[in-house]
Amino acid sequence: MATQIDETKLEQLAEKVVGDIAASMSVLLAYIGDQAGLYEAMREAGPSSVDELAAKTGLNPKYLHEWLGCNAAAGYVTHDPASGRFSLSPEQALVMATEGQPACMQGFLQSVVGQFENHERAVETFRSGEGRPWSDQGACCFCGVDRFFRPGYAAFLLSEWIPALDGVEEKLRAGGRIADIGCGHGSSSILMAEAFPNATVHGFDFHEPSIEEARAKAKAAGVDNVEFTVATAQDFPGENYDFACIFDALHDMGDPVGAARHVRETLKEGGTFMLVEPMAGDSMAENMHPVGQIFYGFSTTVCTPASLAQDVGLGLGAQAGQKRLTEVLEEAGFRHVRRAAETPTNMILEVTG
């Protein structure tokens, strides 16, 4: 029996795929422009012709013409047909050219490009069903992840997330010990060290190149109450921590139950564990939107492979949801889990007991 094709649905789907292909090219071109300093140059120059931008940047005007055409069609830059000039609106400048602001998307774009850079390895991993270590990702991925998450931490960690936890801010102002597990390049650790000079921050990550980068960043920031150590979440050293935190990393771990259990065992009595995880509903149906689509995508190529490459290999995935995360935390021995704060991309859980 022949399958009946709904021509309207076929046309709609084809249009959607064409739009996605256009978006994928726009991501690559945006990354190229970012690395070439083009958006920053456009923000400084104001409305400019192709030749004026070429003179300012030293770039080939023929390449610029094509790049600007793609970016204008994507809505990333503005084209004035009457004058032939190109510019950035204040909103475009914020998203494309304002490094360090939560609205800037260049870190996200860089992370996506990093996945395409290693597409053959991603296909091999997916087909084999085996894990792929975090260390096997390209440098573009590590830098992009830090670049994307750092502005959000800078905007919310000290002003909203920690103040939303019961008694933690006061405790850290007086002193105390902080464990930042899975700290990556150390952005969250350094922010806390700067904000709470009487406290001591210990950053841990199993990826040695990231720890080396974190140490360099701490030195550049001039903070001396933070130290970074190569260690896994299941065996990081120390005890009697007043505050422990894991930022966007528990779902990447092979044994998140073991990691949470070790956190509980190293906390001082009355200590608090703050878990920051990607925003997600408790069912796939609740995550059928662009942010969910993005997180499922990264989970397929980065998060789940990293988990499967480790002992246990639970493979929580980046869209586990609060209910599943609570089950993990309770299995680790914690008794109380509360959503203390949230952003469009993250949920912040206060874990105690």
One Martini backbone bead per residue (centre of mass of N, CA, C, O) as a GRO file, in nm:
protein
  353
    1MET     BB    1   0.094   0.038   0.026
    2ALA     BB    2   0.080   0.358  -0.032
    3THR     BB    3   0.204   0.653   0.074
    4GLN     BB    4   0.063   0.939   0.192
    5ILE     BB    5   0.127   1.267   0.088
    6ASP     BB    6   0.161   1.572   0.247
    7GLU     BB    7   0.235   1.857   0.085
    8THR     BB    8   0.228   2.065   0.310
    9LYS     BB    9   0.417   1.918   0.509
   10LEU     BB   10   0.652   1.891   0.315
   11GLU     BB   11   0.700   2.192   0.271
   12GLN     BB   12   0.744   2.270   0.568
   13LEU     BB   13   0.988   2.085   0.619
   14ALA     BB   14   1.170   2.191   0.395
   15GLU     BB   15   1.180   2.480   0.507
   16LYS     BB   16   1.306   2.405   0.776
   17VAL     BB   17   1.568   2.282   0.665
   18VAL     BB   18   1.665   2.530   0.515
   19GLY     BB   19   1.681   2.705   0.771
   20ASP     BB   20   1.893   2.525   0.914
   21ILE     BB   21   2.113   2.553   0.703
   22ALA     BB   22   2.137   2.856   0.721
   23ALA     BB   23   2.212   2.858   1.022
   24SER     BB   24   2.473   2.690   1.001
   25MET     BB   25   2.622   2.899   0.825
   26SER     BB   26   2.593   3.137   1.022
   27VAL     BB   27   2.762   3.019   1.248
   28LEU     BB   28   3.028   3.002   1.094
   29LEU     BB   29   3.040   3.304   1.008
   30ALA     BB   30   3.033   3.417   1.296
   31TYR     BB   31   3.296   3.290   1.386
   32ILE     BB   32   3.476   3.419   1.179
   33GLY     BB   33   3.410   3.712   1.260
   34ASP     BB   34   3.507   3.690   1.548
   35GLN     BB   35   3.806   3.599   1.491
   36ALA     BB   36   3.844   3.870   1.298
   37GLY     BB   37   3.694   4.126   1.441
   38LEU     BB   38   3.429   4.237   1.293
   39TYR     BB   39   3.216   4.323   1.501
   40GLU     BB   40   3.392   4.525   1.650
   41ALA     BB   41   3.451   4.701   1.404
   42MET     BB   42   3.153   4.775   1.348
   43ARG     BB   43   3.092   4.909   1.616
   44GLU     BB   44   3.310   5.135   1.583
   45ALA     BB   45   3.232   5.246   1.285
   46GLY     BB   46   2.968   5.199   1.182
   47PRO     BB   47   2.841   5.283   0.907
   48SER     BB   48   2.948   5.074   0.625
   49SER     BB   49   3.126   4.983   0.375
   50VAL     BB   50   3.308   4.749   0.236
   51ASP     BB   51   3.561   4.924   0.188
   52GLU     BB   52   3.576   5.046   0.473
   53LEU     BB   53   3.610   4.773   0.618
   54ALA     BB   54   3.863   4.687   0.468
   55ALA     BB   55   4.039   4.925   0.564
   56LYS     BB   56   4.006   4.868   0.874
   57THR     BB   57   4.084   4.538   0.866
   58GLY     BB   58   4.237   4.410   0.598
   59LEU     BB   59   4.025   4.278   0.429
   60ASN     BB   60   3.875   4.118   0.183
   61PRO     BB   61   3.615   4.249   0.001
   62LYS     BB   62   3.503   3.987  -0.118
   63TYR     BB   63   3.458   3.843   0.148
   64LEU     BB   64   3.291   4.061   0.286
   65HIS     BB   65   3.051   4.061   0.098
   66GLU     BB   66   2.961   3.767   0.164
   67TRP     BB   67   2.948   3.787   0.471
   68LEU     BB   68   2.741   4.017   0.486
   69GLY     BB   69   2.516   3.873   0.337
   70CYS     BB   70   2.472   3.647   0.541
   71ASN     BB   71   2.431   3.828   0.798
   72ALA     BB   72   2.192   3.991   0.688
   73ALA     BB   73   2.002   3.750   0.629
   74ALA     BB   74   2.016   3.658   0.943
   75GLY     BB   75   2.025   3.937   1.130
   76TYR     BB   76   2.323   4.019   1.246
   77VAL     BB   77   2.304   4.248   1.038
   78THR     BB   78   2.274   4.570   0.879
   79HIS     BB   79   2.105   4.671   0.574
   80ASP     BB   80   2.130   4.949   0.349
   81PRO     BB   81   2.014   4.985   0.033
   82ALA     BB   82   2.055   5.289  -0.026
   83SER     BB   83   2.378   5.297   0.075
   84GLY     BB   84   2.526   5.005   0.128
   85ARG     BB   85   2.535   4.975   0.431
   86PHE     BB   86   2.678   4.856   0.741
   87SER     BB   87   2.544   4.739   1.067
   88LEU     BB   88   2.489   4.773   1.424
   89SER     BB   89   2.279   4.725   1.642
   90PRO     BB   90   2.247   4.721   1.974
   91GLU     BB   91   2.152   4.422   1.974
   92GLN     BB   92   2.368   4.303   1.789
   93ALA     BB   93   2.610   4.392   1.960
   94LEU     BB   94   2.538   4.230   2.215
   95VAL     BB   95   2.535   3.940   2.078
   96MET     BB   96   2.816   3.971   1.883
   97ALA     BB   97   3.022   4.212   2.056
   98THR     BB   98   2.981   4.154   2.391
   99GLU     BB   99   3.199   4.065   2.591
  100GLY     BB  100   3.066   3.918   2.898
  101GLN     BB  101   2.775   3.903   2.818
  102PRO     BB  102   2.494   3.710   2.842
  103ALA     BB  103   2.393   3.787   2.538
  104CYS     BB  104   2.638   3.667   2.430
  105MET     BB  105   2.691   3.405   2.162
  106GLN     BB  106   2.989   3.319   2.089
  107GLY     BB  107   3.034   3.071   2.270
  108PHE     BB  108   2.811   2.899   2.147
  109LEU     BB  109   2.915   2.906   1.856
  110GLN     BB  110   3.191   2.779   1.919
  111SER     BB  111   3.079   2.508   2.022
  112VAL     BB  112   2.949   2.420   1.757
  113VAL     BB  113   3.201   2.425   1.579
  114GLY     BB  114   3.349   2.208   1.749
  115GLN     BB  115   3.162   1.975   1.652
  116PHE     BB  116   3.220   1.991   1.345
  117GLU     BB  117   3.529   1.950   1.362
  118ASN     BB  118   3.446   1.639   1.497
  119HIS     BB  119   3.241   1.462   1.321
  120GLU     BB  120   3.373   1.185   1.275
  121ARG     BB  121   3.392   1.109   1.576
  122ALA     BB  122   3.090   1.133   1.633
  123VAL     BB  123   2.996   0.911   1.442
  124GLU     BB  124   3.163   0.681   1.563
  125THR     BB  125   3.041   0.694   1.846
  126PHE     BB  126   2.743   0.656   1.775
  127ARG     BB  127   2.773   0.379   1.625
  128SER     BB  128   2.921   0.220   1.866
  129GLY     BB  129   2.824   0.318   2.176
  130GLU     BB  130   3.053   0.457   2.290
  131GLY     BB  131   3.269   0.642   2.442
  132ARG     BB  132   3.388   0.996   2.501
  133PRO     BB  133   3.614   1.180   2.608
  134TRP     BB  134   3.657   1.498   2.702
  135SER     BB  135   3.961   1.511   2.595
  136ASP     BB  136   3.861   1.461   2.282
  137GLN     BB  137   3.799   1.731   2.257
  138GLY     BB  138   3.827   2.032   2.140
  139ALA     BB  139   3.941   2.343   2.219
  140CYS     BB  140   3.683   2.490   2.119
  141CYS     BB  141   3.502   2.364   2.336
  142PHE     BB  142   3.631   2.463   2.598
  143CYS     BB  143   3.624   2.767   2.533
  144GLY     BB  144   3.321   2.790   2.464
  145VAL     BB  145   3.204   2.701   2.734
  146ASP     BB  146   3.335   2.921   2.905
  147ARG     BB  147   3.235   3.164   2.736
  148PHE     BB  148   2.932   3.109   2.784
  149PHE     BB  149   2.908   3.071   3.108
  150ARG     BB  150   3.059   3.309   3.247
  151PRO     BB  151   2.850   3.547   3.223
  152GLY     BB  152   2.630   3.406   3.393
  153TYR     BB  153   2.791   3.386   3.650
  154ALA     BB  154   2.853   3.689   3.676
  155ALA     BB  155   2.543   3.774   3.689
  156PHE     BB  156   2.423   3.537   3.920
  157LEU     BB  157   2.590   3.403   4.148
  158LEU     BB  158   2.617   3.662   4.350
  159SER     BB  159   2.320   3.802   4.315
  160GLU     BB  160   2.128   3.514   4.329
  161TRP     BB  161   2.218   3.223   4.401
  162ILE     BB  162   2.356   3.245   4.678
  163PRO     BB  163   2.131   3.425   4.817
  164ALA     BB  164   1.912   3.177   4.785
  165LEU     BB  165   2.066   3.052   5.009
  166ASP     BB  166   2.080   2.923   5.326
  167GLY     BB  167   2.335   3.113   5.480
  168VAL     BB  168   2.585   3.122   5.280
  169GLU     BB  169   2.685   3.413   5.242
  170GLU     BB  170   2.757   3.468   5.538
  171LYS     BB  171   2.962   3.238   5.568
  172LEU     BB  172   3.160   3.335   5.337
  173ARG     BB  173   3.229   3.616   5.452
  174ALA     BB  174   3.368   3.487   5.712
  175GLY     BB  175   3.451   3.225   5.530
  176GLY     BB  176   3.567   2.921   5.453
  177ARG     BB  177   3.495   2.630   5.242
  178ILE     BB  178   3.540   2.562   4.889
  179ALA     BB  179   3.390   2.340   4.640
  180ASP     BB  180   3.477   2.311   4.288
  181ILE     BB  181   3.331   2.085   4.077
  182GLY     BB  182   3.414   2.096   3.763
  183CYS     BB  183   3.570   2.390   3.689
  184GLY     BB  184   3.760   2.401   3.462
  185HIS     BB  185   3.871   2.732   3.399
  186GLY     BB  186   3.766   2.881   3.685
  187SER     BB  187   3.545   3.106   3.687
  188SER     BB  188   3.376   3.042   3.944
  189SER     BB  189   3.609   3.037   4.149
  190ILE     BB  190   3.711   3.330   4.105
  191LEU     BB  191   3.452   3.476   4.176
  192MET     BB  192   3.443   3.371   4.474
  193ALA     BB  193   3.724   3.470   4.563
  194GLU     BB  194   3.661   3.774   4.517
  195ALA     BB  195   3.394   3.789   4.699
  196PHE     BB  196   3.553   3.583   4.925
  197PRO     BB  197   3.843   3.655   5.088
  198ASN     BB  198   3.798   3.465   5.357
  199ALA     BB  199   3.793   3.241   5.167
  200THR     BB  200   3.844   2.903   5.037
  201VAL     BB  201   3.921   2.785   4.711
  202HIS     BB  202   3.846   2.465   4.550
  203GLY     BB  203   3.951   2.338   4.242
  204PHE     BB  204   3.807   2.071   4.035
  205ASP     BB  205   3.959   1.855   3.775
  206PHE     BB  206   4.022   1.591   3.532
  207HIS     BB  207   4.139   1.826   3.338
  208GLU     BB  208   4.447   1.943   3.310
  209PRO     BB  209   4.431   2.180   3.102
  210SER     BB  210   4.213   2.331   3.266
  211ILE     BB  211   4.378   2.374   3.524
  212GLU     BB  212   4.601   2.539   3.393
  213GLU     BB  213   4.410   2.766   3.301
  214ALA     BB  214   4.304   2.839   3.583
  215ARG     BB  215   4.574   2.927   3.703
  216ALA     BB  216   4.624   3.155   3.501
  217LYS     BB  217   4.366   3.317   3.566
  218ALA     BB  218   4.427   3.365   3.867
  219LYS     BB  219   4.689   3.518   3.825
  220ALA     BB  220   4.566   3.746   3.649
  221ALA     BB  221   4.354   3.826   3.887
  222GLY     BB  222   4.505   3.819   4.179
  223VAL     BB  223   4.435   3.551   4.334
  224ASP     BB  224   4.509   3.370   4.668
  225ASN     BB  225   4.219   3.194   4.751
  226VAL     BB  226   4.300   2.986   4.513
  227GLU     BB  227   4.288   2.637   4.409
  228PHE     BB  228   4.417   2.382   4.179
  229THR     BB  229   4.302   2.039   4.105
  230VAL     BB  230   4.356   1.721   4.002
  231ALA     BB  231   4.027   1.568   3.999
  232THR     BB  232   3.769   1.388   4.085
  233ALA     BB  233   3.443   1.369   4.206
  234GLN     BB  234   3.512   1.091   4.378
  235ASP     BB  235   3.834   1.206   4.496
  236PHE     BB  236   3.848   1.463   4.617
  237PRO     BB  237   4.000   1.656   4.836
  238GLY     BB  238   3.901   1.692   5.155
  239GLU     BB  239   3.721   1.871   5.424
  240ASN     BB  240   3.488   2.065   5.566
  241TYR     BB  241   3.287   2.191   5.377
  242ASP     BB  242   3.061   2.456   5.347
  243PHE     BB  243   3.086   2.457   5.020
  244ALA     BB  244   2.934   2.311   4.729
  245CYS     BB  245   2.992   2.282   4.362
  246ILE     BB  246   2.811   2.228   4.043
  247PHE     BB  247   2.866   2.324   3.699
  248ASP     BB  248   2.743   2.179   3.435
  249ALA     BB  249   2.851   1.844   3.519
  250LEU     BB  250   2.699   1.597   3.638
  251HIS     BB  251   2.587   1.477   3.359
  252ASP     BB  252   2.897   1.404   3.262
  253MET     BB  253   2.909   1.186   3.466
  254GLY     BB  254   2.940   0.850   3.526
  255ASP     BB  255   2.906   0.899   3.865
  256PRO     BB  256   2.685   1.095   4.017
  257VAL     BB  257   2.634   0.950   4.280
  258GLY     BB  258   2.929   0.934   4.376
  259ALA     BB  259   2.977   1.238   4.366
  260ALA     BB  260   2.754   1.322   4.567
  261ARG     BB  261   2.856   1.145   4.800
  262HIS     BB  262   3.132   1.288   4.828
  263VAL     BB  263   3.021   1.560   4.892
  264ARG     BB  264   2.872   1.480   5.153
  265GLU     BB  265   3.135   1.366   5.301
  266THR     BB  266   3.291   1.666   5.277
  267LEU     BB  267   3.089   1.803   5.437
  268LYS     BB  268   2.992   1.994   5.665
  269GLU     BB  269   2.796   2.033   5.908
  270GLY     BB  270   2.555   2.226   5.742
  271GLY     BB  271   2.614   2.209   5.461
  272THR     BB  272   2.625   2.311   5.105
  273PHE     BB  273   2.477   2.213   4.791
  274MET     BB  274   2.529   2.335   4.459
  275LEU     BB  275   2.323   2.275   4.173
  276VAL     BB  276   2.403   2.321   3.828
  277GLU     BB  277   2.165   2.293   3.561
  278PRO     BB  278   2.001   2.240   3.300
  279MET     BB  279   1.721   2.330   3.170
  280ALA     BB  280   1.436   2.110   3.257
  281GLY     BB  281   1.217   1.884   3.221
  282ASP     BB  282   1.072   1.558   3.307
  283SER     BB  283   1.014   1.558   2.993
  284MET     BB  284   1.043   1.563   2.659
  285ALA     BB  285   0.786   1.732   2.599
  286GLU     BB  286   0.903   1.987   2.770
  287ASN     BB  287   1.169   2.011   2.549
  288MET     BB  288   1.011   2.138   2.284
  289HIS     BB  289   1.266   2.349   2.215
  290PRO     BB  290   1.544   2.520   2.139
  291VAL     BB  291   1.698   2.462   2.404
  292GLY     BB  292   1.646   2.160   2.404
  293GLN     BB  293   1.773   2.103   2.131
  294ILE     BB  294   2.057   2.192   2.206
  295PHE     BB  295   2.104   2.005   2.452
  296TYR     BB  296   2.059   1.739   2.302
  297GLY     BB  297   2.289   1.780   2.105
  298PHE     BB  298   2.526   1.802   2.310
  299SER     BB  299   2.459   1.532   2.450
  300THR     BB  300   2.528   1.351   2.203
  301THR     BB  301   2.847   1.468   2.161
  302VAL     BB  302   2.936   1.513   2.484
  303CYS     BB  303   2.795   1.421   2.754
  304THR     BB  304   2.730   1.118   2.713
  305PRO     BB  305   3.011   1.025   2.616
  306ALA     BB  306   3.159   1.110   2.875
  307SER     BB  307   3.004   0.920   3.064
  308LEU     BB  308   3.058   0.645   2.905
  309ALA     BB  309   3.385   0.676   2.955
  310GLN     BB  310   3.312   0.605   3.244
  311ASP     BB  311   3.246   0.495   3.524
  312VAL     BB  312   2.928   0.335   3.486
  313GLY     BB  313   2.771   0.516   3.272
  314LEU     BB  314   2.479   0.660   3.308
  315GLY     BB  315   2.371   0.891   3.122
  316LEU     BB  316   2.179   1.143   3.186
  317GLY     BB  317   2.198   1.406   3.055
  318ALA     BB  318   2.109   1.751   2.982
  319GLN     BB  319   1.776   1.654   3.031
  320ALA     BB  320   1.688   1.530   3.316
  321GLY     BB  321   1.580   1.688   3.546
  322GLN     BB  322   1.472   1.727   3.868
  323LYS     BB  323   1.367   1.447   3.937
  324ARG     BB  324   1.622   1.284   3.854
  325LEU     BB  325   1.825   1.443   4.025
  326THR     BB  326   1.693   1.378   4.297
  327GLU     BB  327   1.741   1.075   4.284
  328VAL     BB  328   2.046   1.094   4.286
  329LEU     BB  329   2.077   1.253   4.553
  330GLU     BB  330   1.927   1.048   4.735
  331GLU     BB  331   2.115   0.807   4.673
  332ALA     BB  332   2.361   0.975   4.807
  333GLY     BB  333   2.196   1.094   5.092
  334PHE     BB  334   2.014   1.313   5.044
  335ARG     BB  335   1.710   1.497   5.169
  336HIS     BB  336   1.734   1.796   5.033
  337VAL     BB  337   1.552   1.956   4.756
  338ARG     BB  338   1.586   2.287   4.604
  339ARG     BB  339   1.463   2.542   4.413
  340ALA     BB  340   1.623   2.856   4.423
  341ALA     BB  341   1.676   2.897   4.106
  342GLU     BB  342   1.656   3.066   3.774
  343THR     BB  343   1.693   3.033   3.423
  344PRO     BB  344   1.654   2.976   3.092
  345THR     BB  345   1.926   2.757   3.126
  346ASN     BB  346   1.890   2.723   3.452
  347MET     BB  347   1.918   2.526   3.748
  348ILE     BB  348   1.901   2.579   4.114
  349LEU     BB  349   2.018   2.362   4.366
  350GLU     BB  350   1.941   2.287   4.697
  351VAL     BB  351   2.161   2.076   4.901
  352THR     BB  352   2.072   1.875   5.188
  353GLY     BB  353   2.130   1.632   5.461
   0.00000   0.00000   0.00000
